[in-house]
Amino acid sequence: MTTSPTGTVHRDLAVWQQAAAAEEAFRHLQVTYQQAAAPALADLARGMPQATTISRFEQDLRTVIPDHADRVLADPACPP
């Protein structure tokens, strides 16, 4: 099967557009993470997370990995 020069150009353009969209999505996720993580990281820097941070962590953990949440929360390495 042969590809015409136009087909190659269109394929290259599509790949470039995909890469640009992925880069933009990454930047948005990075900014969102930095905004969301700031309060939790500040709590950790103070040495003890606030009760709301601990509660939110536990809720998120139970939502994301309900079958393993109790084991993770019982682990001595897990924050209080």
N, C-alpha and C positions, 0 to 999 in steps of 0.2 A: 504494500500500500504506500503510495507516495503522498506527501503533504505539499500543498501549494505554498508558495511564499506567504500568501495572504493568510492561510491557515496557521502558519507558524507565528506570524505577527499577532493574530488574534489570540492564540494560545499564550504567547508571551505576555500580552497585555492582561489577559485574565489572571495569569500567575502573579503579575505585578500588582494588580488590583487586590487579589487575595492577600498578598503579603502586606500591602498598605493597610487593609482592613484589620488584619491580625495585629499589626503594630499599634493601630489606634485603639483597638480593644484592650491590648495589654496596658497602654498608658492609662486608660479609664479605670481598669481594674487596680492598677498600682495606686492611683490617687484615692480610689475608694477604700482600698486596704489601709493606706496610711491614715485616712480620716477615722476609719472604724477601729483600728488598732491603737491609736494614740491613747485613749483613756485606759485601756487595759495595760498597755506598756508602762504608762505613768504609775499605775497602781503597783505593778511589779517592781518598778524602780524604787518605790517607797518601802518595799519589803513585804507588804501584805495587801492583797487585793481587797477592795471594798466588798461588802456583802452582796451588793447588786451585781458586781462583776462575777463573783463566784456563782451566784444563782443563775446568771445568764449563761455562764460556761456550762454548768450542769444541764440546763435546759437544752442548749445547743448540742451537747454531747449525746443526750438521750434521744434527740431528734435524728441526729446523723447516724449514730451507731447504737440503736436501742438494745441490741443483743449483747453488746460488750460494755455498755456504760457503767454498770455496777462494778465490773472488774477494774476498769480504768480508774474510777473514782476511789476504789478501795486501795489502789496502789500507793505505797508510801511516797513515791516520787511525785504523785499528783498534788497540785496545790490544795491547801485546805478549803 
